Amino acid sequence: MNMRKIAIGLLAFALVAPSIASVSLKDKKEKKPKTEKKAKVDNKTKTSKASSSNSPRKVQTINDVEAAILGIEKIVSHTLVEVEPIVQQICESQQTKKSVCPRIYVGAANAFWLKSGVSDTTYALKYIDKAIELDPHYSPAYMLKGDIYKWADDTTVAVNYYKKAIEMAPNDFRTYRKYAAFVEAGLDKVTERAFAGDTEAQEEVRRRRAKLENIYAMAKEANPTFPYNRDCARLYAAYGLTTNEIQKGVQLYDEAQKDSLEADDYTSQARMVYTFVDNADGNTKLQLYTRIMNICDSGLVRYPAYYYILSTGADWANRAYDLVKKQQGDALYEYKKLFASRALKYSETLIASKDTAITDLNYLNYGKALINNNKLNQGIDVPQIRNL
């Protein structure tokens, strides 16, 4: 069978692809191909062909379009001779007199860039520009164009396209997050140098963190439902360099809408509070441990069997108990009972969950909690229970 017949066969597959729209989109995970050398973007392709088209939005079902894109990806992945005219015909087949479909062109661009095996930016940019020509307000086209220029190390142009994407879709959280991910890339490595005492790295962390806060502020201004406090709190949890910055992160978590918090946010906030324990005096330590327990309890209301909340909660509750177990006084006795009961509650819930992440340390904390609650025999039997 010659190459032309193969191309015709794949074209037929792509044109009937809407009839197999039940193909799971979970199988579409895209990976950037390995190339020996990055191909810089041709300067001639940098000019957009945006028009003033006011064509109505697409009316095709998303499954029709996505199935056609799967067909294009199949064709491009075979890197056949003269494959681009076939892709162009498929894209044109999705356009009608009553509707335009920029999504198909962005899908084709993505296929040429990520599925061709050679990171073909020439055809990718051609199809992105066609999508913009069809719909100058189609945000994903600008976002993908930004990704390509970022990959080509032309960060200034990439930023401009990310900003354009935000301008075209100011209410879409994804546009802000994509731009934020671009700004945040590699910041963890910079932060490591900052903690090691590199003053230039410290300045870089603060500069980029401020830029990220500004991106989130723009998102909040455009859409009041954007979780600004939560996302900024995460920044300070990851990139807080001083106790004051960590404290700001804790405060931002307190101010965040509870329904915006995910399970890891509670453990993150608890860890941030714990950083203040070592340098605190006795009474302040009690208050900090109590606050940690309250954070864990708040998280368990929404995520009652989450491993990391239960595991770290049990560990910190046992440490809090150790702090006061030798102390005298009615107030401290009440604290001792509080911490012992919390540790047992967390441990029992965790062990009962049978989570695959449970470790020997979790059973050790469980045994300590039983003993601290005057259940000596049960506490001693925990190692045997662990080995059943």
N, C-alpha and C positions, 0 to 999 in steps of 0.2 A: 504494500500500500504506500503510495507516494505522499509527500508532504501536503500536497494540495487536497488530497482526499481526507487526510487527517484533519486539516483545517475546516473542511466542509462538515465533517462529522461533529467537530466540536462546536461549530456554529449552530448546527441543528440542535445540539444539546442546550446551548445557551438560549435559543429562541423558544424552546419549549420549557425552559426552566420554571416559568410561573406555574406550570402544572404540577411541579414538585415542590411547591412552596412549604411543604411540611418539613423540609430539611431543617434540623435543629441549628439555630444560630450559635449554639454553644460550641459547635465544631469549627467556628470561624476565627479562632484565636490567631492573631496576626503577629508574626515575629519578623523583626528587621533582618534581612539577609546578611550573610557574612560577605564582605567584599574586601579585596586586597587594598583598595585605596578609595577614599571618598571622592566622588565626582562632584566637583563644585558646580553650583548652579550657573547656567549660562546667563550672562548679563542680558542677552536679548529676550529672555523669557520673563524678566522681572516686571515688565509692564503689563498691568491687568487690562483686560478687554471689557471692563464693566460697561454695560449699556444702561439706558433708562427704561428698560423693558418693564412694563406693568402687567405682564402676563399673570393669569390666575395661578394659584397654587396647584400642586399636583392633585389628581383625583385617583391615581392608581393606589391599590392597596399596598401596604408596606411589604407584605409577603411577595407580591409580584416583583417589586423593585429589588428586594433583597435576594430573591431567587435568581433574577437576572444578573445581579452582581456576583453571585456564586458562579454563574456560568462564565462571566468575564474572568474571574480569578482562575478558573480551571484552564481557560484558553491561555492566559498570560503566563501561567506557571509552566506551560509546555514550551515557551519561548520559540514559537514557530516563525517561519518566514512570512512577512506581510501580515502579521497578526493584528496590527493596529487598525486597518480598514474594517476587519471583522468586528472589533470592539466598537468602533465608531457606528457601525450599522446597528448593533445591539442597543447602543445608547439612543440613537435616533428613533428606534422602534418604540421607545418609552415616551416619546413626545407626541402629542396630538395637537389638533387645532385649538382645543379647548383647555389644554393644560401643559405645563412645563414641569420637568422633573430634574432639578439640579442634583438631587441625591445620586442618580445613576452615574453622573459624570464624576462626582467626588469619589464614588465607589470605584470607578474605573481608574481614576488617578491613584487611589490607594493601592489598587492591584498592580499597576505599573511600578509603583515605588517599592512595594513590599513583597510582591509575589513574583516579580520577573526574574529575580536572582541576580540582577545587576543594578538595583536601585536606580531605575530609569527616571531621572528627574525631568528630562525633556518632555516626554509624553505625559508625565504626572502633572506638570505645570500647565501643559496644553489643555488637559481635561478640567483642571481646576478653573482655569480662565473661562472655559466654556460654561461651567456651572455658574460662575459669577456673571457672565454675559446673560444667561437665562434668568438669573435672579440675583441682582446686585446686593440683596439683603440676606443672602444665605450664609449664615455665620459659619457652619462647618467647613465651607470652602476656604475661608480666610484662616481658620484654625489649622487646617491641614497644610496650607501654604506656609504658615508660620513654623510648623513642625519640620517641613522640608528645609527651610532656610536655617533653622536651628541645627539640623543634622549636617548641613553644609558649612557650619561654623560662621554663618553670617548673622550674628545675633542681633545687630541693629535692625536689619530688615525683618527678622523674625518677630521682634518686639512690636514693630509697627503693625504686622498682620494680626498678632494676638490682640492688640488694642482695637484694631478694626473689627475683629470678631466680637469683642465686647460691645463696641458701638452698635453693631448690627443686631445683637441679641442681649440687651442690657438686663433682661429678666431671667436669663438662663444661667443658673449656677455653674454649669459645666464650663462655660467660657472663662469665668474667673478662676476656676480651679485649675484649668489647663495652663493659664498664664502664671498662676501662683506656682505650679509644679515646675515651670521653666525657671522661675526666679529662685526656687528653693533647691534646685538640682545641685548636689555636691556640698550643700551647706553643713551636713553632718561631719564631713571631713574637716571643713574649716573650723567647726566648733571644737573638734578634738585638739587642733593646734591652739585654739583660743584658751582652752582649759590648761594647756601646757605652758601658758604664759606669753604666747605670741601676740604682741599688741596690735600688729596689723590685722591678724586674724580676728581679734576681738572687735576691732572697728568694722571689719567686713561683716561679721555676724550681726552686729547692731544695725548696720546700714541695710542689709538685706531683710532682716526681720521687720524693720520699719516699712520697707517697701511692700512686704507681704501684708502687713497691717493695713496699709493704704489700699491695696487691692481688695481686701475684705471690706473695708469701709465703703469703697465704691459699690461693691455688691449689695451691701446693706442699704445704701442710699437708693439704689435702683429697685431693690426688692426687700421690703422690711422683714420678710420671713427668713432672710439669710442668717445663719447662726454665727454672727460676728463674734460674740463673746467666747463661744466655745472654740472656734477656730483660732482666735488669738491666744486663748489659754493654752491650746496645744503648742503654739509657737514657743511660749515661755517654758512649757514643760520640756520641750526638746532643746531649746537654745537659750535658756536662761543662764546667765553667767555669774550673777551675784544673788545674794539672799533677797535683796529688794526686788530683783526681776522675778525670782521664783515666787515671792509673795504676791506680786502683781498677777502672776498666772493663777495662783490660788483664788485671788479675788475675782478674776474673770470667770473662773469655773463657778464660783458662788453666784455670779450675776447671770450666768447662761440659763437659757430656758431648759427646764428639766427634760422636756420631751426631745430636745436636740442632743442630749448626752447619750453616748454609746457606752457599752460596758467598760471598755478600756479607759474611758475618761474618768471613771470613778477610781480605778486603781492608780491612774496617773496623778489625780489630785491628792489621793492619800499619800503617795510617795513624795510628792512635793511638800506636804505638811510634815512628813517624817524627817525631812532634811533639817528641820529646826530643832529636833529632839535633843541631839547630842550636846548642844551648847546652851540648852535651857536649864533654869533652876528647877528644883523639885516640883513646886506647884505648877509651874508652866508646863513641865513634862506631863503631868497628869492631865492638864487641859488639852495638850496636843494629842495625847493618846485617846482621850475621850472624843476629840474631834475626828480622829481617824476612824474610830468605831462608828461614829454617826455617818461619816461618808460611806463606809462600807454598807451600813444598814440601808442608806438611801439607794445605793446601787442594787442591793438585793431585792428591793421592792419591785424594781423593773426587770432585773436579771437574777432570779432567785437561785439559779444553779450554776452561775458563772464561776468557772474554776479559779481564775486569778483573784477575784474579789474574796472568795471563801478562803483560799489558800493564804493570801497575804494578810487577810483579816485575822485568821487564827494565829499566825505567826506574831503579828503585832500585839494581839490581845495577850498572848502568853508573855511577851516581853514586858508589857505594861504590868502584868501580874507580878513578875519577878521584881519590878521596881518597888512595889509596895508590900510585898509579902512579909518582910521583916519589920515593917513599921507598925507603930502602935497608934491608937486613937480611933474613935468611932467613925470619923469621916474617912480615914484611910481604910478602915475595915469595909466600909461600903464600896469604896473604889475597888478593893480587892475582890469582893463578891461580884461586882460589875464586870471586871475584866475576865475573871474565871468563867463566868456564865457565858459571856460573849465568845470566848475561845472555844468552849464546848459546843455552843450553837453552830458556829462556823464549821468546826471539824465534823460534827455529826452530819450536817447537811452535805458536806463535801464527800465524806466516805459513802454516804447513802446514794450519792449520785452515780457512783461507780465510773467516774470520768477516767478515760484512758490516760490522762495526764497526771493522775495521782502518783506521788512518789513516797519513798521511805520517810522523807522529812514531814510530809503531811500526816503519816501515821505516828511519827514521833510527837508532833504537836497535838494530835488526838489523844495519845497516851498521857501527855503532860496535862492536858485540859481535864481529863477524867480524874487524875490524881489531885489536881488543884480544886476539884469539886467534891473531894472526899470520896471518890469512887476508886479506891486504891486497887482492889482486886481486878476490876475491869481495865484499869490503866496498865497493870502488869501484863494482862492477857493480850494487849494490843499486838505485840510482835507475833504471837501465835496466830491471831486473826489475820494478820498481814500475809502469813505464809500459807493460809488455807487455799 
